[in-house]
């Protein structure tokens, strides 16, 4: 009974997060579901408290990064990126694609995948329209890279934050091990997307009107982000939670914005997406109930153990499939307890699967679903068939090369 109840509630929570009936926040049904699994005994109260305690630092880290990304947007960082792309990609759609890849990869890695989907995608639409370029290749690059390019840093994705907390790695060691897989996956994405959208890219682009160089306002945001990244490295080396560095960076931009009267304390708190943070906490409790009631035992027979190359492939493959079945965040929560004992290599293989795998279906990640809404708001047609065909070309190849790169990095870095 507890197993059926917890699984049923998880499916309802995920379905509502995907559909968002009446525009309701994800937390509206996730919180009651978490309460139900606790009250009915589907999860022991002690386990629920332990799960909340485990997720607490991760959620705090996520909140700081979300605020940092939003304040960077208000500083004009993304508009400056769009102006630069428009000036330097005159008449060359292929060059625009390369620029979108470079910017989206960095934005995703440093400011998280949400920044790429929510803040960069509309700028890419505007830039393509300004140039008279067909937007589809460049907009697809945003959604694919919001997933694939989130492999690099612990702050790049909620799944990374969860894995970082479980891996025992320092910030710098995590980034060092994932640098080569990150690059390998991005290269695969670029080669495939450039070929897949060759007709759209061949259409060219027009020269934008001369509007002069953008002002230097965004330089403060760039300097703050760079300092925050340095803070991540320093705090990790000192054994301090890197969330404090994220909080410091967000605080600097928040104080500046309030002094300039560009925002208020309420606006800053709203940019942390409190309803989404509550959703993550409630989802974690529901997933823990599912794990406690048999899912962990069932998956234990499917998840390989070890860090050999075939084992890493197996772990990444299981993670990718599970991410497309139940979404990548629940998949991460389920798989981490099953792989942590094998060491950081197995944990990072899970990340390769849950981060790249969602490019196969709309339901693989919440970021992809949000991107789809943004695309529809810009009157651009994105068919399920096209999305899936592109995913079938990209995902297996990207996962394969990323796993090989991870295996090589583990041997080089770990000695």
C-alpha positions as CSV (number, residue, x, y, z in Angstrom):
1,X,0.0,0.0,0.0
2,X,2.8,2.5,0.9
3,X,4.6,1.6,-2.3
4,X,1.6,2.3,-4.5
5,X,0.8,5.5,-2.6
6,X,4.3,7.0,-2.8
7,X,4.7,6.1,-6.5
8,X,1.3,7.4,-7.3
9,X,2.0,10.7,-5.5
10,X,5.3,11.1,-7.2
11,X,3.7,10.7,-10.7
12,X,1.0,13.2,-9.8
13,X,3.6,15.7,-8.5
14,X,5.7,15.3,-11.7
15,X,2.7,15.5,-14.0
16,X,1.5,18.7,-12.3
17,X,5.1,20.2,-12.6
18,X,5.0,19.4,-16.3
19,X,1.4,20.6,-17.0
20,X,1.2,23.4,-14.4
21,X,-2.6,23.3,-14.4
22,X,-4.1,26.8,-14.2
23,X,-0.6,28.2,-14.0
24,X,-0.2,27.0,-10.4
25,X,3.3,26.8,-8.9
26,X,4.9,23.3,-8.7
27,X,4.8,23.4,-4.9
28,X,1.0,23.6,-4.7
29,X,0.6,19.8,-5.0
30,X,4.1,18.8,-4.1
31,X,3.7,20.0,-0.5
32,X,0.4,18.1,0.2
33,X,2.0,15.0,-1.3
34,X,5.0,15.3,1.1
35,X,2.6,15.7,4.0
36,X,0.5,12.7,2.9
37,X,3.5,10.3,2.7
38,X,4.6,11.4,6.2
39,X,1.1,11.2,7.8
40,X,0.3,7.8,6.2
41,X,3.6,6.3,7.3
42,X,4.9,5.8,3.7
43,X,8.1,7.5,5.0
44,X,9.3,7.5,8.6
45,X,9.3,10.9,10.2
46,X,13.0,10.5,11.0
47,X,13.7,9.8,7.3
48,X,11.7,12.8,6.2
49,X,13.7,15.0,8.7
50,X,17.0,13.5,7.5
51,X,16.1,14.2,3.8
52,X,15.1,17.8,4.6
53,X,18.4,18.3,6.5
54,X,20.3,16.8,3.5
55,X,18.6,19.0,1.0
56,X,18.7,22.2,3.1
57,X,22.3,23.4,2.1
58,X,21.6,22.4,-1.5
59,X,18.4,24.5,-1.6
60,X,20.2,27.5,0.0
61,X,23.0,27.2,-2.6
62,X,20.4,27.1,-5.4
63,X,18.6,30.1,-4.0
64,X,21.8,32.2,-4.0
65,X,22.6,31.2,-7.6
66,X,19.1,32.0,-8.8
67,X,19.3,35.5,-7.3
68,X,22.8,36.0,-8.7
69,X,21.6,35.1,-12.2
70,X,18.5,37.4,-12.1
71,X,20.6,40.3,-10.8
72,X,23.1,39.8,-13.6
73,X,20.3,40.0,-16.1
74,X,19.1,43.3,-14.4
75,X,22.7,44.6,-14.7
76,X,22.4,44.2,-18.5
77,X,24.7,41.2,-18.9
78,X,22.5,39.2,-21.3
79,X,21.6,42.3,-23.4
80,X,25.3,43.0,-23.7
81,X,25.9,39.5,-24.9
82,X,23.1,39.8,-27.5
83,X,24.5,43.2,-28.8
84,X,27.9,41.6,-29.2
85,X,26.5,38.6,-31.1
86,X,24.5,40.9,-33.4
87,X,27.5,43.0,-34.3
88,X,30.0,40.3,-34.8
89,X,27.8,37.7,-36.6
90,X,26.7,40.0,-39.5
91,X,25.4,37.9,-42.4
92,X,26.8,34.7,-40.9
93,X,24.3,32.4,-39.2
94,X,26.9,29.7,-38.6
95,X,29.0,32.2,-36.7
96,X,26.0,33.2,-34.6
97,X,25.5,29.6,-33.7
98,X,29.1,29.3,-32.6
99,X,28.6,32.4,-30.5
100,X,25.4,31.1,-28.9
101,X,27.2,27.9,-28.1
102,X,30.1,29.7,-26.4
103,X,27.8,32.1,-24.4
104,X,25.2,29.4,-23.5
105,X,27.9,27.0,-22.3
106,X,29.5,29.6,-20.1
107,X,26.2,30.9,-18.7
108,X,25.0,27.4,-18.0
109,X,28.2,26.4,-16.3
110,X,28.5,29.6,-14.2
111,X,25.0,30.8,-13.6
112,X,23.1,27.5,-13.9
113,X,20.9,26.1,-16.6
114,X,17.9,28.2,-15.5
115,X,19.7,31.3,-16.5
116,X,20.3,29.9,-20.0
117,X,16.6,28.9,-20.4
118,X,14.9,31.9,-18.8
119,X,17.3,34.8,-19.4
120,X,19.4,33.9,-22.4
121,X,16.8,32.3,-24.7
122,X,14.7,35.4,-25.1
123,X,17.9,37.4,-25.9
124,X,18.8,34.8,-28.6
125,X,15.4,35.1,-30.1
126,X,15.8,38.9,-30.2
127,X,19.3,38.7,-31.7
128,X,18.2,36.3,-34.4
129,X,15.2,38.5,-35.3
130,X,17.5,41.6,-35.4
131,X,19.8,39.8,-37.9
132,X,17.0,38.3,-39.9
133,X,18.4,34.8,-39.1
134,X,16.2,31.7,-38.6
135,X,16.0,31.3,-34.9
136,X,15.5,27.5,-34.6
137,X,19.2,26.4,-34.6
138,X,20.2,29.0,-32.0
139,X,17.2,28.4,-29.8
140,X,17.6,24.6,-29.9
141,X,21.2,25.3,-28.8
142,X,20.0,27.0,-25.7
143,X,17.9,24.1,-24.5
144,X,20.4,21.4,-25.4
145,X,23.2,23.3,-23.7
146,X,21.1,24.1,-20.7
147,X,21.3,20.4,-20.0
148,X,24.6,19.3,-21.6
149,X,26.7,22.2,-20.6
150,X,25.6,21.9,-17.0
151,X,28.2,19.1,-16.4
152,X,31.1,21.4,-15.5
153,X,30.5,23.0,-12.0
154,X,28.6,22.0,-8.9
155,X,26.5,25.2,-9.3
156,X,25.5,24.5,-12.9
157,X,22.5,22.4,-12.1
158,X,20.4,21.3,-9.2
159,X,21.4,17.7,-10.0
160,X,25.1,18.8,-9.7
161,X,24.4,20.3,-6.3
162,X,22.9,17.1,-5.1
163,X,25.7,15.0,-6.5
164,X,28.4,17.4,-5.1
165,X,27.0,17.1,-1.6
166,X,27.2,13.2,-2.0
167,X,30.5,12.9,-3.8
168,X,32.9,14.1,-1.2
169,X,34.8,16.1,-3.8
170,X,36.1,19.6,-3.5
171,X,34.8,22.3,-5.9
172,X,38.0,22.3,-7.8
173,X,38.3,18.5,-8.0
174,X,34.7,18.3,-9.2
175,X,35.4,20.8,-12.0
176,X,38.7,19.2,-12.9
177,X,37.1,15.8,-13.4
178,X,34.2,17.1,-15.4
179,X,36.0,19.6,-17.6
180,X,36.9,17.0,-20.3
181,X,33.4,15.4,-20.3
182,X,31.9,18.9,-20.5
183,X,34.0,19.8,-23.6
184,X,33.4,16.4,-25.3
185,X,29.6,16.7,-24.9
186,X,29.5,20.3,-26.2
187,X,31.6,19.4,-29.2
188,X,29.2,16.6,-30.1
189,X,26.2,19.0,-29.7
190,X,27.8,21.6,-32.0
191,X,28.7,19.1,-34.7
192,X,25.3,17.5,-34.7
193,X,23.2,20.7,-34.5
194,X,25.2,22.4,-37.2
195,X,24.6,19.4,-39.5
196,X,20.9,18.9,-38.5
197,X,20.0,22.6,-39.1
198,X,22.3,23.1,-42.1
199,X,19.4,24.4,-44.3
200,X,18.4,27.0,-41.7
201,X,22.0,28.1,-41.2
202,X,22.6,28.4,-44.9
203,X,19.9,31.1,-45.1
204,X,22.4,33.7,-43.7
205,X,21.6,36.8,-41.7
206,X,21.4,40.5,-42.3
207,X,23.6,43.3,-40.9
208,X,22.1,44.9,-37.8
209,X,21.7,48.7,-37.6
210,X,24.7,50.4,-36.1
211,X,23.7,51.2,-32.5
212,X,27.2,51.7,-31.1
213,X,28.8,49.6,-28.4
214,X,26.8,48.8,-25.3
215,X,27.7,50.6,-22.1
216,X,29.9,49.1,-19.4
217,X,27.2,48.4,-16.9
218,X,27.5,44.7,-17.4
219,X,31.2,44.8,-16.4
220,X,30.3,45.1,-12.8
221,X,28.2,41.9,-13.1
222,X,31.1,40.1,-14.9
223,X,33.5,41.2,-12.2
224,X,31.1,40.0,-9.5
225,X,30.6,36.6,-11.1
226,X,34.3,36.2,-11.6
227,X,34.9,37.0,-7.9
228,X,32.2,34.6,-6.9
229,X,33.8,31.8,-8.9
230,X,37.1,32.6,-7.2
231,X,35.2,32.4,-3.9
232,X,33.9,28.9,-4.8
233,X,37.4,27.7,-5.2
234,X,38.7,29.4,-2.0
235,X,35.8,28.3,0.2
236,X,36.1,24.7,-1.1
237,X,39.9,24.7,-0.4
238,X,39.2,25.9,3.2
239,X,36.5,23.3,3.8
240,X,33.8,26.0,3.9
241,X,30.5,25.4,2.1
242,X,30.7,27.2,-1.3
243,X,27.2,28.4,-0.8
244,X,28.7,31.3,1.2
245,X,30.5,32.5,-1.8
246,X,27.3,32.4,-3.9
247,X,25.5,34.3,-1.1
248,X,28.3,36.9,-1.0
249,X,28.1,37.5,-4.8
250,X,24.3,37.7,-4.7
251,X,24.5,40.2,-1.8
252,X,27.0,42.5,-3.6
253,X,24.7,42.7,-6.7
254,X,21.6,43.0,-4.5
255,X,23.0,45.9,-2.5
256,X,24.0,47.7,-5.7
257,X,20.6,47.2,-7.3
258,X,18.8,48.5,-4.2
259,X,21.1,51.5,-3.9
260,X,20.3,52.4,-7.5
261,X,16.6,51.7,-6.8
262,X,16.4,49.1,-9.6
263,X,14.9,46.5,-7.3
264,X,13.5,46.0,-3.8
265,X,14.0,43.4,-1.1
266,X,10.7,41.8,-2.1
267,X,11.9,41.6,-5.7
268,X,15.2,40.0,-4.6
269,X,13.4,37.4,-2.5
270,X,11.0,36.7,-5.4
271,X,14.0,36.1,-7.8
272,X,15.1,33.2,-5.5
273,X,11.9,31.4,-6.6
274,X,10.8,30.4,-3.1
275,X,7.9,28.3,-4.4
276,X,10.4,26.3,-6.6
277,X,12.7,25.8,-3.6
278,X,9.8,24.5,-1.5
279,X,8.9,22.2,-4.5
280,X,12.4,20.7,-4.5
281,X,12.2,20.0,-0.7
282,X,8.8,18.4,-1.0
283,X,9.8,16.4,-4.1
284,X,12.9,15.1,-2.2
285,X,10.7,13.8,0.6
286,X,8.3,12.1,-1.8
287,X,11.1,10.5,-3.7
288,X,12.6,9.3,-0.5
289,X,9.3,7.6,0.3
290,X,9.4,5.9,-3.1
291,X,13.0,4.8,-2.5
292,X,12.2,3.5,1.0
293,X,9.3,1.5,-0.4
294,X,11.1,-0.7,-2.9
295,X,12.5,1.4,-5.7
296,X,16.0,1.3,-4.3
297,X,15.9,-2.5,-4.0
298,X,14.6,-2.8,-7.6
299,X,17.2,-0.5,-9.1
300,X,20.0,-2.1,-7.1
301,X,19.9,-5.0,-9.5
302,X,20.1,-2.7,-12.5
303,X,22.8,-0.2,-11.5
304,X,26.3,-1.5,-12.1
305,X,28.9,-1.2,-9.3
306,X,32.4,0.0,-9.8
307,X,34.3,2.5,-12.0
308,X,35.5,0.5,-15.0
309,X,34.6,2.0,-18.4
310,X,31.8,-0.5,-19.1
311,X,30.4,0.1,-15.6
312,X,30.4,3.9,-16.0
313,X,28.6,3.4,-19.3
314,X,26.0,1.3,-17.6
315,X,25.5,3.8,-14.8
316,X,25.1,6.7,-17.3
317,X,22.7,4.7,-19.4
318,X,20.5,3.8,-16.5
319,X,20.5,7.4,-15.3
320,X,19.6,8.7,-18.8
321,X,16.7,6.3,-19.1
322,X,15.4,7.0,-15.6
323,X,15.7,10.8,-16.2
324,X,13.4,10.5,-19.2
325,X,10.9,8.4,-17.2
326,X,10.6,10.3,-13.9
327,X,12.6,13.5,-14.7
328,X,16.2,14.1,-13.9
329,X,15.9,15.5,-10.4
330,X,14.0,12.5,-8.9
331,X,16.3,10.2,-10.9
332,X,19.3,11.8,-9.2
333,X,17.8,11.6,-5.8
334,X,17.1,7.9,-6.4
335,X,20.4,6.9,-7.9
336,X,22.9,8.7,-5.6
337,X,22.4,6.4,-2.6
338,X,23.0,3.5,-4.9
339,X,26.3,4.8,-6.4
340,X,27.9,6.9,-3.7
341,X,29.7,3.9,-2.1
342,X,31.5,3.2,-5.4
343,X,33.2,6.6,-5.3
344,X,33.0,9.9,-7.1
345,X,33.4,8.3,-10.5
346,X,30.1,6.5,-10.3
347,X,28.4,9.6,-8.9
348,X,29.7,11.7,-11.9
349,X,28.6,9.0,-14.3
350,X,25.1,9.5,-12.9
351,X,25.4,13.2,-13.7
352,X,26.4,12.5,-17.3
353,X,23.2,10.4,-17.7
354,X,20.8,12.8,-15.9
355,X,22.2,16.0,-17.5
356,X,22.6,14.9,-21.1
357,X,19.8,12.4,-21.2
358,X,16.9,14.9,-20.9
359,X,17.7,16.2,-24.4
360,X,15.9,13.2,-25.6
361,X,12.4,14.1,-24.4
362,X,10.5,17.1,-23.2
363,X,9.8,15.5,-19.8
364,X,13.5,14.8,-19.1
365,X,14.1,18.1,-17.2
366,X,12.0,21.0,-15.9
367,X,14.3,23.3,-17.8
368,X,13.4,21.8,-21.1
369,X,9.7,22.1,-20.3
370,X,10.2,25.8,-19.4
371,X,12.1,26.3,-22.6
372,X,9.2,24.9,-24.6
373,X,6.9,27.4,-23.1
374,X,9.2,30.3,-23.9
375,X,9.5,29.1,-27.5
376,X,5.8,28.9,-27.9
377,X,5.5,32.4,-26.5
378,X,7.7,33.6,-29.4
379,X,5.5,31.9,-32.0
380,X,8.1,29.3,-33.0
381,X,7.0,25.8,-33.9
382,X,8.9,23.0,-32.1
383,X,7.5,19.6,-32.9
384,X,7.9,16.6,-30.7
385,X,9.2,14.6,-33.6
386,X,11.9,17.0,-34.5
387,X,13.0,17.4,-30.9
388,X,13.2,13.6,-30.5
389,X,15.0,13.0,-33.8
390,X,17.7,15.5,-32.8
391,X,17.9,14.0,-29.4
392,X,18.4,10.5,-30.8
393,X,21.4,11.9,-32.8
394,X,22.9,13.8,-29.9
395,X,22.3,12.0,-26.7
396,X,23.9,8.5,-27.3
397,X,27.0,10.1,-28.9
398,X,27.3,12.8,-26.3
399,X,26.9,10.3,-23.4
400,X,29.4,7.9,-25.0
401,X,32.2,10.5,-25.4
402,X,31.5,12.1,-22.1
403,X,31.8,8.8,-20.3
404,X,35.0,8.0,-22.1
405,X,36.3,11.4,-21.1
406,X,35.3,10.9,-17.5
407,X,37.0,7.6,-17.4
408,X,40.2,9.2,-18.8
409,X,40.0,12.1,-16.3
410,X,39.6,9.7,-13.4
411,X,42.7,7.9,-14.3
412,X,44.7,11.1,-14.9
413,X,43.5,13.1,-12.0
414,X,43.1,10.3,-9.4
415,X,46.4,8.8,-10.6
